[in-house]
Every structure is written in structure tokens, then in C-alpha cells.
Amino acid sequence: MPTPLVWSVPSGIVERGEGQWEAAQRETIEEAGSLPRDMNPVGLHVTTSPSVAFATYFVILTPAAARAWRPRLNWESSAGGWFSLEDPPEPLHPGMHETLNVARRISSG
């Protein structure tokens, strides 16, 4: 169910015959227009509820790759940006709090 006017990451349903990593890439392309270059996957976190499972992939980008990536947002988004794990934008989508906690654990080693 969409939650309007909150910050989140590209996400969506895994299609039949599609792996989680492929779905994450497809959703990013659909929602941001392209993928950043030189992505290095470093973690996966799955959150489940009675009706659905959400998978979040964490990637590392070089600073040059992050600066070079120019997302082209689709109708699902009104803004986009890079933010630190310590100072995320508000309001966050409800599922992003747990996602950010996992990202902090991954980034601390």
C-alpha cells in the first residue's frame, strides 16, 4: 500500500520467475530511471509481514559513481537525494526505520 509524502528507497514486488536482486535492480530502474555504475552489493535484509516480504539490498558506491548517477524519477516520487545514515530526511516511510538500522550495522563492519 502506498504511503504518500514520505522518504523511502526504490521497492516493489518480486515478479514471477525473478530473483530478489533482479527485482531490486528492475524496481530501481523503474523508479529512478537507471542504475548507478559500479554497485557492490554488501548485504540483504528481509522483513516479513503476514501478507508480504520486503527485501532490501545494500550496495556500496564509489564517491565518483554516486556523484555521476543522475536519477530520473517516475510518477511514484516527487524528490530524491543522497543522505547520511546518521541524518536521514523526515518523514520516513514506516519500514525505513528498520532498514536504516540494518544499514548502520552493515556500514559499521
Secondary structure by P-SEA (a helix, b strand, c coil): cccccccccbbbbbcccccaaaaaaaaaaaacccccccccccbbbbbbcccbbbbbbbbbbcaaaaaaccccccccccccccccccccccccccaaaaaaaaaaaaaac
